[in-house]
Amino acid sequence: MARTYGRFLYTIAYRLTGDPDDAEDLVQETLLRVRRGLRTYRPGSMEGWLSRIVTNAFLDDVRRRRRRPVESLGDEPEGAFGASPGADEAMMAEALPSDVEQALLRVPEEFRVAVVLCDVVGLSYEQISEALEIPLGTVRSRIHRGRALLREALS
Amino acid sequence: MSGVTPPGDRSPWERPAGEATTGHLGDRLSSLLDNELPADEVATARRHLKDCETCAGELAEIERTRQLLRGLEAPKPPESFVPGLLRRHRRVTLLVVAASVIAGSGAALVFALSPPRQSVTPPVNRFERIHATSTPSPDPITEMAPVGVPTGTSP
């Protein structure tokens, strides 16, 4: 079980951060929050609850870093994905997993989180709405835009 | 930070829901793909797709993007990751397991997480020696349940 949830959290953390060390740190932070917040757990979807905690921890970290502009977010240089792609469809067809992973990291965090919860974790829109504490309409919009932005980053 | 351009009016399919001005499906395309579109909108959306090449093309692109993301393999955590988690957060993982059992997900797996228990062999011979040499209590009740001996049960 711990193995399962450890890997579950690691997968989300890795998709959100794109870095093994950052992913480990995020899982550690998540487990600390789990410990503090266990009383708030209500019987329901454990995956949904853990997803909520890990994404909140991630977004809190993003906001903290934004408030400290001196420290870079460690972004890759512009154009890292190829500045002159061919036709969209050819790019999509040839996209390697690593291309997709890198492109995902170029999607702004708020949209990335929604897409990861939907397409990586497999949560329903309603579960995502609860996890991110945003209205269902915003979930729809963020997932769609997130995918659009991912496609743009791939092309 | 770098990244793709924040969502804007780049193309119809990146625009928010409603799409009242263009008549296109917008983020309803993702909802349709995810089976998250309200039932009463599905038929309308499908009718629109038959007549609108723009939306049909966008639907195909979103689907491809979604497939790329869903096709990613789960990242493999470092070898030491899960054992390290168990060591550092044993209490938390136990609590999470307990909570998940309450939630009805994976009762059997609680045993998989339980720390290995040492087998206990009661020193029967020693007890026999002690009791063989001890002075029998005049009070048979006290002898059966001596004061101060934890019984492990409480009402």
Interface residues (C-beta under 8 A of the other chain):
Chain A: M1 A2 R3 T4 Y5 G6 R7 Y10 T11 Y14 R15 P20 A23 E24 V27 Q28 L31 L32 V34 R35 L38 Y41 P43 G44 S45 M46 L50 L73 D75 E76 P77 E78 D88 M92 A95 P97 V100 E101 L104 L105 R106 V107 P108 F111 V115 C118 D119 V120 S124 Y125 G137 R140 S141 I143 H144 R145 R147 A148 L149 L150 R151 E152 A153 L154
Chain B: M1 S2 G3 V4 T5 P6 P7 R10 S11 W13 E14 P16 A17 G26 D27 R28 L29 S30 S31 D34 E36 E61 I62 R64 T65 R66 L68 L69 R70 G71 L72 E73 A74 P75 P77 P78 F81 V82 L85 L86 R88 H89 R91 V92 T93 L95 V96 V97 A99 S100 I102 A103 G104 S105 G106 L109 V110 A112 L113
